[in-house]
Amino acid sequence: MPASRTVTPLSCERPRSILDRIVISYGIQPARQLREGAGKHHRIIVMPEIKSDARIDWRDEKDGDCGHLAVRGQHVVYIHKQLSHILDWRREAVLLCLCVEDDLPEAGEKSLGKITRKSLWELTRHDCGVMDMAELFVEFSLGLRPAYHDEYFRRLGAAMSFHLFDGLARKKQSAPPPTMDEERLHRVLDYIDKNLHGRIENRALLRVACLSETHFNRLFKNTTGMTAGEYILRRRIRLAQTLLLRHDMKVVDVAALAGFCDQSHLDRSFHRFCQCTPRDFSRRGDCYSKKGMGIQAAPEKTGQNGGTLWPDSAARAGK
C-alpha cells in the first residue's frame, strides 16, 4: 500500500471535532495477517469487494472470552474496543478500516455487542448510501477516481461511519423482503465477473442461481438494489475504466474486451456513468492515483496503536 499521509485536524470552536475522533485507513491490502490490540477505538472493518476473504480471531482482554469469525465477500464487521484481534487477510483486495473513539455519540449510544457482522447488501436495503460510499473507496483504491484532497476522504469516511453504526445496530425486520442467500449470490456475481468480456445471457444466470426467471429477478433486485442488467453494465464500465488507464489500448479494443457491442455502445454507456467519453478518461489518466491511500484522521496516528493495522505504513511514510 502507498504511504500513509497525515491530515491536519479541522479548526473548530469545540475542543475536538468529530473528524478528530475517527481514524480512516483504506487501500489495496495484500494477503497477510494484521494484528490489532485493544485500545480506545472501536473498529469497523469494511470489505467492499466480492473477492474478499478473511478470518478474524479475537480475544476479550477483560473477561478472557475468545472466538473467531470467517468472513467472505462484501461484509462489514464491527469489533469492540476491548477486543484484541488478528485479521487473517487471505486474498489481495480493497480493505477499509474506520477506527472510532468511544466518546463519539453514535459509537457510545449504539449497542452492538463485542463483534457484529452484516453483509453490505443487507445494510444497503435500509440505506442505499452505504454501498455508494463503499464503491467510491474501491474506485479510489483502484485508481478509477481522481486523487481528491485528504479532507474529502476524511469527511466521506466520517459520514460512512455514522451510516454503518446505524445500519449495524438496526434490528432485522419482522417480515423483511425475500433476498438471495449469500452463497447463491456469490456464484452469480463470480460468473458475471468471469464473463464480462462476452455476452451474458439471462438463462445462464438462471442456471447458475438454480432459480426461475421471476424468482431470480425479484431476489436479485431485493438483494442488490438493481436489476442484473444494471449490475452487469456497471461492472463492464468498471472493467473499461481499468483497461483505459493502461494507455496502450485503443477504445475499440477496450469496448470488445469489456463486452460492449461496439465502440458507440461503450461511448454512450461511459458518458452516462462517468460524464465524459472513454477517450477523455484515458487522456486524464495521469490525474488518477494508481492505488488508494492509507490516511489518518489525527497526527502521528495510523490504525489503532501507532500502526498495527497497517504495519508498514509508518515506515513508508518516513522514507
C-alpha positions in Angstrom: 0.0 0.0 0.0 1.1 3.6 -0.6 2.5 5.6 2.4 0.0 7.0 4.9 -0.5 10.7 4.9 -1.1 12.9 8.0 -4.1 15.2 7.8 -4.3 18.3 9.9 -7.4 18.4 12.1 -10.1 21.0 11.3 -10.2 24.0 13.5 -13.5 24.5 15.3 -15.0 26.1 18.4 -15.3 22.8 20.2 -12.2 21.2 21.9 -12.3 18.3 19.4 -14.3 17.9 16.2 -16.0 14.7 15.2 -13.4 14.2 12.5 -10.6 14.1 15.1 -12.2 11.0 16.7 -12.2 8.9 13.6 -9.1 7.3 12.0 -9.6 6.2 8.4 -7.4 3.8 6.5 -8.0 2.2 3.1 -6.3 0.8 0.1 -5.4 -2.4 -1.7 -4.3 -4.8 1.1 -2.2 -7.8 0.1 -2.7 -11.2 1.7 -1.2 -11.1 5.2 -2.1 -11.2 8.9 -2.8 -7.9 10.6 -2.7 -7.7 14.4 -4.6 -5.2 16.5 -4.6 -4.7 20.2 -7.3 -3.5 22.5 -7.4 0.3 23.0 -9.7 3.3 22.9 -11.1 2.8 19.4 -14.0 0.7 18.2 -13.2 -0.7 14.7 -15.4 -1.1 11.7 -13.8 -3.3 9.0 -15.4 -2.8 5.6 -14.8 -5.5 2.9 -16.2 -3.8 -0.2 -15.1 -6.4 -2.8 -16.8 -9.7 -3.7 -13.4 -11.5 -3.7 -12.6 -10.5 -0.1 -11.8 -13.5 2.1 -10.8 -13.2 5.8 -10.8 -14.8 9.2 -10.8 -12.8 12.4 -9.6 -14.4 15.7 -10.5 -12.2 18.7 -10.0 -12.1 22.4 -11.7 -10.0 25.1 -8.9 -8.6 27.2 -11.3 -8.0 30.2 -13.0 -11.4 30.7 -10.8 -13.6 28.5 -13.6 -14.7 26.2 -12.4 -15.5 22.7 -13.6 -16.7 19.3 -13.2 -16.5 15.6 -15.2 -15.3 12.6 -14.9 -16.4 9.0 -16.0 -13.7 6.5 -16.1 -13.9 2.7 -17.4 -11.4 0.2 -18.8 -7.9 0.8 -19.3 -7.5 4.5 -18.9 -5.1 7.4 -17.5 -6.2 10.8 -17.7 -4.2 14.0 -15.1 -5.0 16.7 -15.5 -3.6 20.2 -12.5 -1.6 21.6 -11.8 -4.1 24.4 -11.1 -6.9 21.9 -7.7 -7.6 20.5 -7.8 -9.5 17.2 -5.8 -10.9 14.3 -7.2 -10.3 10.9 -6.1 -13.0 8.5 -6.5 -11.3 5.1 -6.3 -14.3 2.7 -6.6 -12.6 -0.7 -5.5 -9.2 -2.1 -8.5 -6.9 -2.1 -9.5 -3.4 -1.1 -9.8 -3.0 2.7 -11.3 -0.1 4.6 -11.0 0.4 8.3 -12.7 3.0 10.4 -11.4 3.4 14.0 -13.9 5.3 16.1 -13.4 6.6 19.6 -16.0 5.7 22.2 -17.0 9.3 23.0 -18.4 9.7 19.5 -22.2 9.8 20.1 -23.0 7.2 17.5 -20.4 4.8 18.9 -21.4 5.2 22.5 -25.2 5.1 22.0 -25.4 2.0 19.8 -25.4 -1.4 21.4 -23.5 -3.7 19.1 -22.1 -6.3 21.4 -18.5 -7.5 21.2 -18.3 -8.3 17.5 -21.0 -7.9 14.8 -21.1 -8.8 11.2 -23.6 -7.8 8.4 -23.4 -8.0 4.7 -23.1 -4.8 2.7 -26.1 -5.8 0.7 -28.2 -6.1 3.9 -27.1 -2.6 5.0 -27.9 -1.3 1.5 -31.5 -2.4 1.7 -32.0 0.1 4.5 -29.6 2.8 3.3 -28.6 2.9 -0.3 -25.8 5.4 0.5 -23.7 2.7 2.2 -23.0 0.8 -1.0 -22.4 4.0 -2.9 -19.7 5.1 -0.4 -18.1 1.7 -0.3 -17.9 1.7 -4.1 -16.2 5.1 -4.0 -13.5 3.8 -1.8 -13.0 0.9 -4.1 -12.7 3.2 -7.1 -10.2 5.5 -5.3 -8.1 2.4 -4.3 -8.1 1.1 -7.8 -7.2 4.4 -9.3 -10.6 4.9 -11.1 -11.3 8.2 -9.4 -9.2 11.5 -9.2 -6.8 11.8 -6.2 -9.0 14.3 -4.3 -7.8 16.3 -1.3 -7.4 14.4 2.0 -10.3 16.4 3.5 -12.7 14.8 1.1 -11.7 11.3 2.3 -11.9 12.3 6.0 -15.4 13.6 5.6 -16.5 10.7 3.4 -15.1 8.2 6.0 -16.8 10.1 8.9 -20.1 10.1 7.1 -19.8 6.4 6.3 -19.1 5.6 9.9 -22.4 7.1 11.1 -24.3 5.2 8.4 -22.6 2.0 9.3 -23.2 2.3 13.1 -26.9 3.0 12.4 -27.2 0.0 10.0 -25.3 -2.4 12.2 -27.5 -1.6 15.2 -30.7 -1.9 13.2 -32.7 -4.9 14.2 -34.0 -7.2 11.5 -37.4 -6.5 10.3 -40.1 -9.0 11.3 -41.0 -9.6 7.7 -38.1 -8.5 5.5 -38.4 -8.8 1.7 -37.0 -12.1 0.4 -33.4 -11.9 -0.7 -30.9 -14.2 -2.3 -28.7 -16.2 0.0 -25.0 -15.3 0.1 -23.6 -18.4 -1.5 -26.1 -18.3 -4.4 -25.4 -14.5 -4.8 -21.6 -15.0 -4.9 -22.0 -17.7 -7.5 -23.9 -15.4 -9.8 -21.6 -12.4 -9.2 -18.5 -14.5 -9.8 -20.0 -15.8 -13.0 -20.7 -12.3 -14.2 -17.1 -11.1 -13.4 -15.6 -14.0 -15.2 -17.7 -13.5 -18.4 -17.7 -9.7 -18.7 -15.8 -10.0 -22.0 -18.6 -11.8 -23.7 -22.3 -12.0 -23.9 -24.0 -12.8 -20.6 -27.5 -14.3 -21.2 -30.2 -14.3 -18.6 -30.7 -18.0 -18.9 -27.1 -18.6 -18.0 -27.6 -16.6 -14.7 -30.8 -18.6 -14.0 -28.8 -21.8 -14.4 -26.1 -20.6 -12.1 -28.6 -19.5 -9.5 -30.8 -22.5 -9.9 -33.9 -20.3 -9.9 -36.8 -19.5 -12.1 -36.7 -16.2 -14.0 -39.4 -14.5 -11.9 -37.9 -15.6 -8.7 -34.3 -14.7 -9.7 -35.3 -11.2 -10.9 -37.1 -10.4 -7.7 -34.4 -11.8 -5.4 -31.5 -10.2 -7.2 -33.1 -6.7 -7.1 -34.1 -7.1 -3.5 -30.6 -8.1 -2.6 -28.5 -5.6 -4.7 -30.9 -2.8 -5.2 -30.6 -3.1 -9.0 -31.5 -5.5 -11.8 -29.0 -8.0 -13.1 -28.7 -6.0 -16.4 -27.9 -2.8 -14.5 -25.3 -4.6 -12.4 -23.6 -6.1 -15.4 -23.4 -2.7 -17.1 -21.8 -1.2 -14.0 -19.2 -4.0 -13.9 -18.5 -3.5 -17.7 -17.9 0.2 -17.1 -15.5 -0.6 -14.2 -13.6 -3.0 -16.4 -13.4 -0.5 -19.2 -12.0 2.2 -16.8 -9.3 -0.2 -15.7 -8.3 -1.0 -19.3 -8.3 2.6 -20.4 -5.8 3.6 -17.7 -3.2 1.3 -19.4 -2.9 3.9 -22.1 -1.8 1.3 -24.6 -5.2 0.1 -25.8 -7.5 1.6 -28.4 -11.0 2.4 -27.4 -12.5 0.0 -29.8 -10.4 -2.8 -28.3 -11.5 -1.8 -24.8 -15.1 -2.0 -25.9 -14.6 -5.5 -27.2 -12.8 -6.7 -24.1 -15.4 -5.2 -21.7 -18.2 -6.9 -23.5 -19.8 -3.9 -25.3 -21.4 -4.4 -28.7 -19.2 -1.8 -30.3 -17.4 1.5 -29.6 -20.5 3.6 -29.8 -22.2 1.4 -27.2 -19.2 2.0 -24.9 -19.3 5.7 -25.6 -22.9 6.1 -24.7 -22.7 4.0 -21.6 -19.5 5.5 -20.4 -20.8 9.1 -20.8 -23.9 8.1 -18.8 -22.0 6.9 -15.8 -18.8 9.0 -16.0 -19.9 12.2 -17.6 -17.1 12.0 -20.1 -16.0 10.0 -23.1 -13.7 7.0 -22.8 -11.0 8.9 -24.8 -11.2 11.8 -22.4 -11.0 9.5 -19.4 -7.9 7.8 -20.9 -6.2 11.2 -21.6 -6.8 12.3 -18.0 -5.2 9.1 -16.7 -2.2 10.9 -15.2 -4.5 12.7 -12.9 -5.7 9.5 -11.3 -3.9 7.8 -8.5 -2.8 4.2 -9.2 -3.7 2.9 -5.8 -5.6 4.2 -2.8 -4.0 5.9 0.2 -3.9 4.9 3.8 -5.0 8.2 5.5 -5.3 9.0 9.2 -7.5 11.5 11.0 -5.1 12.6 13.6 -1.3 13.5 13.5 1.2 10.7 14.2 -1.5 8.0 14.3 -2.1 5.1 12.0 -4.6 2.4 12.9 -5.3 1.6 16.5 -1.9 1.7 18.2 0.5 3.7 16.2 0.5 1.5 13.1 -0.6 -2.0 13.9 -3.5 -2.2 11.4 -1.2 -1.1 8.5 2.1 -2.4 9.8 4.3 -1.0 7.0 2.6 2.4 6.6 4.7 4.3 9.2 7.9 3.0 7.8 7.0 4.0 4.3 5.9 7.5 5.5 9.3 8.0 6.9 11.1 7.3 3.7 
